[in-house]
Amino acid sequence: MQTDHSTTHDALEDPRNADIVIYVNGALKPRPEATVSVYDSGFLLGDGMWEGMRLYDGVWAFFEEHMDRFFDSCKAVSLDVGMDRTGIMDALEMTRKANGMHTDVHCRLMLTRGVKVRPFQHPSLSRSGPTLVIIMEHSKPVDRLHSAGIRLATVPQVRGLPMSQDAKYNSHSKLNCVLACLQAEQAGADEALMLDPHGFVNTTNACNFFIVRKGEVWTSTGDYCMNGVTRQKVIDLCRKDGIQIFEKNYSLFEVAGAEEAFLTGTFGAQTPVASIDGKPVGDGSRPVTARIRELYKRAVAEYVAERR
């Protein structure tokens, strides 16, 4: 039995990442010097929003969709970005060029409410303006993610109701997901399969979740999960290519009988699921997942070609 743990963000080791420069509020700093204040609202409270983006042949894939989510999230929590989308792109390009990066790069763009005058909760205590950090790493998923797949365990931690902490926010406040991940590891799995408040299958702690039953692709309604950019791309590609896809409520009963299951996310694109709660998923052939992966690769290539 496998005893080590994988994650959906396992990447090949790349020594170049030791020498990257990181964008911090307009300045490029060597990795050891890229720091923020202990009074920063992101550190004190997890008060901030972030985006994960991927670079393909010099182009940030689906930049517009990522910025839609980022700016909508910031507006919803009254977080002033301090620049427009062009400014964000300029900061991304500044960082990319300084690191000599062209492809197989993952970016984490993070914005917090900024440095507080005192270490307490109220947003009015953040008076210095936002803190913007951009980390870019040479990052290529390890082969085993797409061959062996990920092991999931259903956990008691659920994705909450919108009036508690809406999962649609890509916020720095990730304790809910961290707890789910810990519960999955304690169950001997790699990551967590989380339910919604009504007991229907929802998402994992890090990615969106799909199953395949009798050639149909199912995913959650999206009411209680992060509405991922890659998730939506998969839904759109399935519809365009004639693959039947449904956003619906379904339970662990349907999951147990699925022929395939996979996760979606910016880093790994589509990652197959090998087992759920110790039960293998299907026979391991995964033809629908393979087809969707090819459709997604083609969509990325077309997007990049149009913008180069």
BAGU-727034 format. One record per residue (C-alpha): residue in three letters; x negated, y negated, z negated. Coordinates in steps of 0.001 Angstrom, whole numbers, plus 524288, in hexadecimal, padded with zeros to 5 digits. Example, Ala and Ser with C-alpha at 12.3 -4.5 7.8 and 13.67 -1.06 7.14 Angstrom:
% residues 2
ALA7CFF4811947E188SER7CA9A804247E41C
//
This chain:
% residues 308
MET800008000080000GLN7FB217F2618036ETHR7F7407EB187F727ASP7F1FD7DE427FC58HIS7FB127D3307FFD5SER7FD097CC3380CBBTHR803CB7BF3F80ECFTHR80A1A7B92681AAAHIS7FF097AF2E81A98ASP7F3507B86981A92ALA7E94C7B29A823E1LEU7DC1D7B6E28290EGLU7D0E07B13A8213EASP7CA937A5E382884PRO7BE1979FD28230CARG7C102792FF82A03ASN7CB9F7903B8200AALA7C15778DA78159EASP7BD477815581CE1ILE7CA4B77B81820FDVAL7CDC976D6081EA1ILE7DB1676A42818D4TYR7E39775E5781AFFVAL7E7007573B80E66ASN7EE7374A7580FF4GLY7E78B7465C81C61ALA7D9EE74AF5818A8LEU7D31E7577281D04LYS7CC5475E21811BFPRO7C3EA76A69810DDARG7CB48775BB80AD9PRO7C4C0774D57FD4BGLU7C7D4766477FC8FALA7D5EE766DA80163THR7DD287644A7F4BBVAL7E92E75D357EFB6SER7EBE27570C7E28EVAL7F08F75F337D70BTYR7FB087549F7D617ASP7FFFF757BE7E3B5SER80E6E75B1D7E3C4GLY80BB27673A7EBD5PHE8028B76C8B7E16ALEU80ADB768457D5E6LEU8184276C3D7DB02GLY81776772AF7E84AASP81DF4766597ED74GLY81B09766BA7FBF4MET81DC776CC280942TRP815157744881289GLU8148F77A5582010GLY80CB2785A682569MET808E77843B833BAARG800CF78C0383D40LEU7F749787A5847C9TYR7F71878EB3854D8ASP7ED3E78A3785F20GLY7ECD577C72859CEVAL7FBA277B0A8584ETRP8037D77AFC84BA8ALA80E5E7849D84E9CPHE81C4B77F9E84D32PHE8179B772EE84712GLU824BB76C418492EGLU82C5C7768684189HIS822A07763C83666MET8238A7676F835AAASP8327276805835E2ARG8322E77082829B9PHE82746768DA82325PHE82D5175B58824E1ASP83B0F7602E8219FSER835FA7666C81517CYS82E9275A4781112LYS83A4C7518C813C8ALA8433375A7780BE8VAL83AAA758D97FFC1SER837A474A58801FELEU8295974D21804DDASP82340742AA80D7AVAL81A147492481737GLY812DB73C6A8196EMET8117B73EA38281DASP8195B74324833D3ARG817D374F9683BD9THR80D637496284445GLY805C174641837FFILE806C9754668338BMET801FC75921840D0ASP7F6AE74F7984056ALA7F2DA754AC832E1LEU7F3B6762B0837BFGLU7EB5175FC584394MET7E1777583B83B7FTHR7DFE3763FE8329DARG7DFD776DEB83DA4LYS7D547766D88455AALA7CCDA7649C8395EASN7CD0B7735083711GLY7CAB5776BC84558MET7D6F377F2B84582HIS7DE33783BC8519ATHR7E5FB7903084F24ASP7E93E79A68844C3VAL7EA7178F9383ABFHIS7F47478E5B82FDFCYS7F7DB7813E829F2ARG7FE3977DF881D1CLEU803767701681CFCMET8071476B9780F48LEU80D8075F3680A7DTHR8101C75BDC7FC3EARG8166F750387F5AEGLY808D674BB47F1CEVAL80175748497E573LYS80958745587D939VAL8063A73AE87CF3FARG809F77445B7C45EPRO80B3F753347C493PHE81A0D753F97C415GLN82505757EB7CD1AHIS82BFB74BA37D191PRO8292F748717DFE3SER827E3739ED7DCC9LEU81B1773D167D5EASER8150273FFE7E344ARG81106732587E78BSER804EA733DA7EFF5GLY80B7B739157FC33PRO80B997470E80159THR800447507F801AELEU7FE24756FE80EE7VAL7F50B762AD81029ILE7F22876ADA81C46ILE7EADF777B181AFDMET7E70777EC58277CGLU7E09978C1082790HIS7DBD17954A83207SER7E61E79F9882FACLYS7E97D7ABEB83729PRO7F2B27B64D83195VAL7EC417C35182E70ASP7EFCF7CE51837C9ARG7F6297D6B882D57LEU801427CCED82BC8HIS8063C7D09083945SER8028B7DEEA838C1ALA804C57E43382B09GLY80ED37D9EC8273CILE812E67D45F81A1FARG818DF7DB8580E7BLEU824567D47A80821ALA82B4D7D6867FB3CTHR838917D0FA7F7B7VAL836EE7C8437EBC8PRO8402D7C2727E190GLN83BC97B4817E4A5VAL845807AE7D7EE45ARG845AD7A2C27F735GLY84E34798E67F044LEU85A05790E37F38EPRO85816783F97FACFMET85BEB77C2D7EEC1SER851107823E7E692GLN84566782077EFC6ASP84912782B77FE07ALA8406C78CC6804C3LYS840D0784848111CTYR836FA77B5D80AD4ASN8290477F3680E2FSER82515779A880117HIS818EE77B177F8D7SER8219B780C17EE31LYS81FB978F367F148LEU820C77957D7E3D0ASN82D0F79CD17E7D9CYS825B17A3557F2F9VAL819897A5AC7EABDLEU821BB7ACD57E09AALA827BD7B5257EB60CYS81A457B85F7F0ABLEU815917BC677E326GLN821707C5397E17BALA81E987CBA87EE93GLU810687CE137EB07GLN8148A7D4087DE14ALA81D4A7DD327E5F8GLY811A87E1597EE3BALA815627D9B57FA79ASP80EBD7CEEB80215GLU819817C4C8801EBALA8275D7C2BD7FD1CLEU8345A7C479803E0MET83D5D7BA787FD96LEU84C337BA787FD2FASP8552B7AEB17FD6CPRO85DD67AAD97F1C8HIS8689F7B3E67F6CCGLY85FEF7BFE47F80DPHE85E267BF89806CAVAL850C17C16A80CE2ASN84A477B45080EDDTHR83BB07B27A810F4THR82E747B62580B89ASN826727ADD98024EALA81E987A87780DC7CYS825A37AB4A81AA6ASN832C87ACFA8211CPHE837F27BAE38224CPHE83E2F7C23782DA0ILE842E47D02B82FB0VAL846337D7D083BF1ARG852017E0F083BF7LYS856067E84C84849GLY84ED67DE7985096GLU8551C7D2BA849F5VAL84D017C8D88427FTRP852817C3F58358FTHR84DFB7B91982CA5SER854507B1BE82178THR85DF27A69A82355GLY8531379D048201CASP85B35796E581544TYR8519E79A7680A78CYS8447879B638112CMET83A23792D88173DASN83ED27909382524GLY831B2793C882B1DVAL82D5278E6683835THR828DF79BFA83C63ARG835B47A1B88376EGLN83D677989C8403BLYS8346B79B3D84BC0VAL836F07A9DA84A58ILE845A87A7A7849C5ASP8452E79F01855EBLEU83C507A85B85D64CYS845067B3FE85A69ARG850FC7ACD085F4ALYS849ED7A86886B91ASP844C37B60C86E8CGLY851947BD2286C12ILE84DDC7C37B85F2EGLN859C47C3CB85651ILE856B87BC1E84A09PHE85F587B8E483E6BGLU85DEE7AF5883327LYS866697B5FA828F5ASN867EF7BB0B81B33TYR863307C8F881971SER85F017D14380DF1LEU854047DA7C80A56PHE85CB17E57780F59GLU85AE27E09F81D55VAL84C707DE3D81AFDALA84A507EC5F816D2GLY84F947F104823E1ALA848077E77082C65GLU83F547EC9D8373FGLU836367E0EC83660ALA833AC7D53D82DBEPHE82AAB7C9B282F86LEU827247BC9F8299DTHR825797AF8D83051GLY81C817A46382CCBTHR8136479A8683310PHE807167A1DB82F09GLY80A607AFDC832BDALA815027AD1D83CE3GLN81BE27BA5483BA0THR816C27C3F383188PRO81C8F7D1AD83113VAL821917D76C82456ALA81CCB7E5318218ESER825067E85D815A8ILE82F327E28C80C90ASP8308D7E75B7FE8BGLY827CF7F2E4801E6LYS830297F74D80D6BPRO829D27F70281AE7VAL8308F7EE6A824EEGLY8342B7F6468310DASP82A487FEF8837D6GLY81FEC7F46883975SER821B77F29584823ARG8278F7E4B784727PRO82B387E25B85575VAL8342F7D6BD852D0THR82A197D01E84A2CALA81FDE7D208854CDARG828F17CC1C85EE3ILE82B9E7C04385651ARG81D187BE83853D2GLU81A907BE008626DLEU825A77B44986464TYR8200D7ABB5859ACLYS812327AC4B85F2DARG817977A83486C5EALA81F3B79CF286630VAL812F87980B85F52ALA80B167991F86BDAGLU8156A7917D8736FTYR815FC78701868E2VAL8072378593868F6ALA8065B78543877CDGLU8108577A6C87887ARG808F1771ED86EECARG7FB467742D87405
//
